[in-house]
Amino acid sequence: MTETQFVARALSTDRVAEGKCSWQSPSNIALVKYWGKTEPQIPTNPSISFTLKNCFTKTTLHYRRKAKTDETFNFEVIFEGHPKPGFHPKIEAFFERILPYQGFLKEFEFKIHTENSFPHSSGIASSASGMSALALCLMSLEKELDPSISDSYFKEKASFLARLGSGSASRSIEGPLVVWGEHKEIESSSDLYGVTYPFDVHEVFKGYQDTILLVDKGVKQVSSTVGHGLMKGHPFSEARFRQANDHLSQLIPILKNGNLDAFIEIVEKEALSLHAMMMTSSPYFMLMRPNTLEIIERIWSYRRETGSKLCFTLDAGANVHLLYPKREKESVEAFIEKDLAHFCQNNHYISDHTGEGAKELM
């Protein structure tokens, strides 16, 4: 598909005076990272992620047709029961970006009620779950205006819209494995939206565990948006983009045959490559913290000593995601409690696992 196929045809809003819709959409954790983009939110390399189950955003969109259409976006944001004017600039920018694809936005006034299943200050990026939940609500309104919309188009356009709010949000619509970005070996892949991974997946990856160690709950010193921009002119950017493409190619047989040693090598190399790009950009910066490094060292020691298939990955921050097969849940949880939890802020970590994507709430 091209962008033009997501432009909503002229829709009469007369049939919808007011209403509401609710969606629950999860966060996700990338195995192959995307770092670097061009406008409008086009990734410079493909990525693949596990959709999570327990870390999600619930959003309810109340909408009412304006008595008289004007040229403004009218909306109010209520976050976990309280007005959140600080969210307005990002949502207004999102509405501006998606207006060519949902021309009816200025004909309604909105009240957006949203909440996370995880603490807002926990250091987990909520843009993926939050923007995807809002995009799904807006697609529910579009379907109310145009009931002929198919389910497949609904999901593709929801991912397309979510991407324009947060690139990683494109991977939160479906699950448990989602690819975003064109890749030569994945025919259905697209830079415009995420697609469910289309190939066979070994049983060992079903219900894969992700325990998130919250090393630092503070605001990052450099935002992801700024970090993506620093890939322009980065001395190692082209090599990094080739590496990501190669890693995704290598993951296809690994995900099929369940070779966890090979899986671990790629996932950890991806995490460290992501942070290597940050440390070698201009200006350079570092988001890992001493406790991040201590946790990684202890994971490596634990794996050598026990033969465990536990591995780590990192997002653009200090927190550590522990990935491991479900069969190791009991032993890894004991290891976390004994050796890792005290490296987390207030001993705080979140236990999660792979999920099936967003769901509509009645």
C-alpha positions in Angstrom: 0.0 0.0 0.0 0.9 3.6 -0.4 0.0 6.6 1.8 -2.8 7.6 -0.6 -4.7 4.3 0.1 -5.1 5.4 3.7 -6.7 8.8 2.8 -10.3 8.5 4.1 -12.9 9.2 1.4 -15.2 12.2 2.1 -17.4 11.0 4.9 -20.7 12.5 6.2 -20.6 13.0 9.9 -24.4 13.5 10.1 -25.0 9.9 11.1 -22.8 10.2 14.2 -23.7 12.8 16.8 -21.7 11.4 19.7 -20.4 8.2 21.2 -17.4 6.6 22.7 -15.0 3.7 22.1 -12.3 2.0 24.2 -9.2 0.0 23.3 -6.4 -1.7 25.3 -3.1 -1.7 23.5 0.2 -3.2 24.7 3.8 -2.0 24.7 6.4 -4.0 22.8 10.1 -4.8 23.0 12.2 -4.8 19.8 14.6 -7.7 19.2 16.1 -6.0 16.1 16.1 -2.3 16.9 15.1 0.6 14.7 17.3 3.6 15.2 17.2 6.4 12.6 14.3 7.6 10.5 13.3 10.0 7.8 10.1 12.0 7.5 7.3 11.2 8.0 8.3 8.5 10.5 9.9 6.2 7.9 12.4 3.8 9.5 15.9 3.6 8.1 16.0 -0.2 8.8 13.4 -2.9 9.6 12.7 -4.0 13.1 10.9 -6.9 14.8 9.4 -7.0 18.3 7.7 -9.1 20.8 4.3 -7.7 21.7 3.9 -7.7 25.5 0.8 -8.8 27.5 0.8 -7.0 30.9 2.2 -3.6 30.1 -0.6 -1.8 28.2 -2.5 1.4 27.9 -6.3 1.6 28.1 -7.8 4.5 26.3 -11.5 5.6 26.0 -12.3 8.2 23.4 -15.5 10.2 23.9 -16.5 12.1 20.8 -19.3 14.7 20.0 -19.9 16.4 16.7 -19.3 20.1 16.8 -22.3 22.4 16.4 -20.2 24.3 13.9 -16.9 23.1 12.4 -13.9 25.3 12.8 -10.2 25.0 12.1 -9.1 23.8 15.5 -8.6 20.5 17.2 -10.8 20.4 20.3 -9.7 17.8 22.8 -9.1 17.3 26.5 -6.8 14.6 28.0 -7.5 12.9 31.3 -4.7 10.7 32.4 -5.4 8.3 35.2 -8.3 10.5 36.4 -6.6 13.9 36.2 -6.4 16.5 33.5 -3.0 16.3 31.7 -2.4 19.5 29.7 1.2 18.5 29.3 0.1 15.8 26.8 -1.6 18.4 24.5 1.4 19.4 22.3 2.2 15.8 21.3 -1.4 14.8 20.6 -2.0 18.0 18.7 1.1 17.3 16.6 -0.3 13.8 16.1 -3.7 15.1 15.0 -2.0 17.5 12.6 0.0 14.6 11.0 -3.0 12.3 10.6 -5.5 14.9 9.4 -4.9 14.1 5.7 -6.0 10.6 6.5 -8.8 11.4 8.8 -10.3 14.6 7.6 -13.2 14.5 10.0 -11.0 15.2 13.1 -11.9 18.9 13.2 -15.6 18.1 13.0 -15.6 16.5 16.5 -14.6 17.5 20.0 -12.9 14.8 22.0 -12.3 13.8 25.6 -9.5 11.3 25.9 -9.4 9.2 29.0 -6.2 7.1 29.3 -4.4 5.0 31.8 -1.4 2.6 32.0 -1.2 -0.7 33.6 2.3 0.2 34.7 3.4 3.3 36.7 3.9 6.3 34.5 7.2 7.0 36.2 8.4 3.4 35.9 10.8 4.1 33.0 8.8 2.1 30.5 8.1 4.1 27.3 4.4 4.4 27.0 4.4 6.1 23.6 4.0 2.7 21.8 1.0 1.6 23.8 -0.5 5.1 24.2 -0.4 6.1 20.6 -1.5 2.8 19.3 -4.5 2.8 21.7 -5.5 6.3 20.5 -5.1 5.4 16.9 -7.4 2.4 17.4 -10.0 4.5 19.0 -9.9 6.9 16.1 -10.2 4.0 13.7 -13.3 2.9 15.6 -14.8 6.3 15.0 -13.9 6.1 11.3 -15.5 2.7 11.1 -18.6 4.2 12.7 -18.6 6.8 9.9 -17.8 4.2 7.2 -19.0 0.7 8.2 -17.7 -0.8 4.9 -14.1 -0.7 6.3 -12.7 -4.3 6.4 -11.0 -5.7 9.5 -7.6 -6.0 7.7 -7.7 -2.4 6.5 -8.8 -1.3 10.0 -5.6 -2.9 11.5 -3.3 -1.7 8.8 -4.5 1.8 9.0 -4.4 1.8 12.8 -0.8 0.8 12.6 -0.2 3.4 9.9 -1.7 6.2 12.0 0.0 5.0 15.2 3.4 5.2 13.4 2.8 8.9 12.8 2.6 9.4 16.6 5.4 7.0 17.6 7.3 4.7 15.3 7.3 1.8 17.7 3.6 2.2 18.2 3.1 0.6 14.7 4.2 -2.7 16.2 1.7 -2.7 19.1 -1.5 -3.4 17.1 -1.0 -7.2 16.7 1.3 -9.9 18.1 3.1 -11.8 19.3 5.8 -11.0 16.8 5.5 -7.9 14.6 7.8 -6.6 11.8 7.9 -2.9 10.8 10.0 -1.8 7.9 10.6 -3.2 4.4 12.8 -6.4 4.3 13.6 -8.3 1.2 12.7 -11.7 2.7 9.4 -10.7 4.2 7.1 -9.9 1.3 4.3 -8.3 3.3 6.6 -6.0 5.2 6.2 -2.2 4.9 7.7 1.0 6.0 4.2 2.4 6.5 2.8 0.0 9.1 3.7 -3.1 11.1 2.7 -6.6 10.0 2.4 -9.9 12.0 5.5 -12.0 11.5 4.4 -14.3 8.6 6.7 -17.4 9.1 6.7 -20.4 11.4 7.7 -19.9 15.0 9.1 -22.6 17.2 7.2 -23.7 20.3 9.9 -22.4 22.6 9.1 -18.8 21.7 5.4 -19.2 22.7 4.8 -17.4 25.9 8.3 -16.0 26.0 9.0 -14.1 29.2 10.1 -10.5 29.6 11.0 -9.2 33.0 11.8 -5.5 33.0 14.3 -4.4 35.5 13.7 -0.7 36.3 17.2 0.6 36.8 16.4 4.3 36.3 12.9 5.8 36.3 14.0 9.3 35.5 13.6 11.3 32.3 16.2 10.4 29.7 19.0 13.0 29.2 18.5 12.6 25.4 15.1 11.9 23.9 14.6 9.1 21.4 13.5 11.7 18.8 16.9 13.5 19.1 18.7 10.2 19.1 17.1 9.1 15.9 18.1 12.4 14.3 21.7 11.9 15.3 21.9 8.9 12.9 22.0 11.4 10.0 25.6 11.7 9.1 26.6 9.2 11.8 30.0 7.6 10.7 28.6 4.1 11.3 25.0 4.5 10.2 25.2 2.6 6.9 27.0 -0.3 8.5 24.3 -0.3 11.3 21.5 -0.4 8.8 23.0 -3.3 7.0 23.6 -5.1 10.3 19.9 -4.8 11.3 18.8 -6.2 7.9 21.2 -9.1 8.2 20.1 -9.8 11.8 16.5 -10.0 10.7 17.4 -12.4 7.9 19.3 -14.5 10.4 16.4 -14.5 12.8 14.0 -16.1 10.3 15.5 -19.7 10.6 16.3 -19.2 14.3 12.7 -18.4 15.1 11.7 -21.5 13.2 14.2 -24.0 14.6 14.3 -22.6 18.2 18.1 -22.2 18.4 18.3 -20.2 21.5 22.0 -19.7 21.5 21.8 -18.1 18.1 18.8 -16.1 19.3 20.7 -14.8 22.3 23.7 -13.7 20.2 21.6 -11.6 17.9 19.4 -10.1 20.6 22.2 -9.0 22.8 24.3 -7.8 19.9 21.3 -5.7 18.8 21.0 -4.1 22.2 24.7 -3.2 22.4 24.7 -2.0 18.8 21.9 0.4 19.6 23.8 1.9 22.5 27.1 1.9 20.6 25.3 4.2 18.1 24.5 6.6 20.9 28.0 6.6 22.3 29.6 7.3 18.9 27.2 10.0 17.6 27.9 13.7 17.5 27.2 14.8 20.1 27.7 11.5 21.9 25.7 10.4 24.9 25.2 7.4 27.2 21.9 6.1 28.5 23.1 3.0 30.3 23.9 3.4 34.0 26.5 1.6 36.2 23.7 -0.8 37.4 22.8 -1.6 33.8 26.3 -2.8 33.2 26.4 -4.7 36.5 23.2 -6.5 35.6 24.5 -7.5 32.2 27.7 -8.9 33.7 25.7 -10.9 36.2 23.4 -12.3 33.4 26.5 -13.5 31.5 27.9 -15.1 34.7 24.6 -16.8 35.5 24.4 -18.1 31.9 28.0 -19.5 32.0 27.4 -21.2 35.4 23.9 -22.7 34.8 23.5 -23.1 31.0 20.4 -21.0 31.2 19.0 -19.4 28.0 18.4 -16.1 29.7 19.5 -13.0 27.8 19.0 -9.3 27.9 17.9 -6.5 25.6 17.8 -2.7 26.1 15.6 0.0 24.8 16.8 3.6 24.5 17.3 3.9 28.3 18.9 2.3 31.3 16.4 -0.4 32.0 17.1 -4.0 31.2 14.6 -6.4 29.6 15.3 -10.1 30.6 14.1 -12.5 27.9 13.9 -16.2 28.6 11.7 -19.2 27.8 8.7 -20.0 29.9 10.3 -23.2 31.2 12.9 -21.2 33.1 10.4 -18.9 34.8 10.8 -20.2 38.3 14.6 -20.4 38.3 15.1 -17.0 36.6 12.7 -15.3 39.0 14.7 -16.7 41.9 17.9 -15.4 40.3 16.3 -11.9 39.9 15.2 -11.8 43.5 18.6 -13.0 44.8 21.0 -11.2 42.5 19.4 -8.5 40.4 16.5 -6.8 42.1 18.7 -4.7 44.4 20.2 -3.0 41.3 16.7 -1.7 40.4 15.4 1.6 41.7 13.4 0.7 44.9 13.9 -3.0 43.9 11.2 -2.5 41.3 10.8 -4.8 38.3 7.8 -5.8 36.2 7.1 -9.4 35.0 5.6 -9.7 31.6 5.4 -12.1 28.6 4.4 -12.1 25.0 0.8 -11.3 24.1 -1.5 -11.2 21.1 -1.8 -7.5 20.6 -4.5 -4.9 21.1 -8.1 -5.6 22.0 -11.3 -3.6 21.9 -13.0 -3.0 25.3 -16.8 -3.1 25.5 
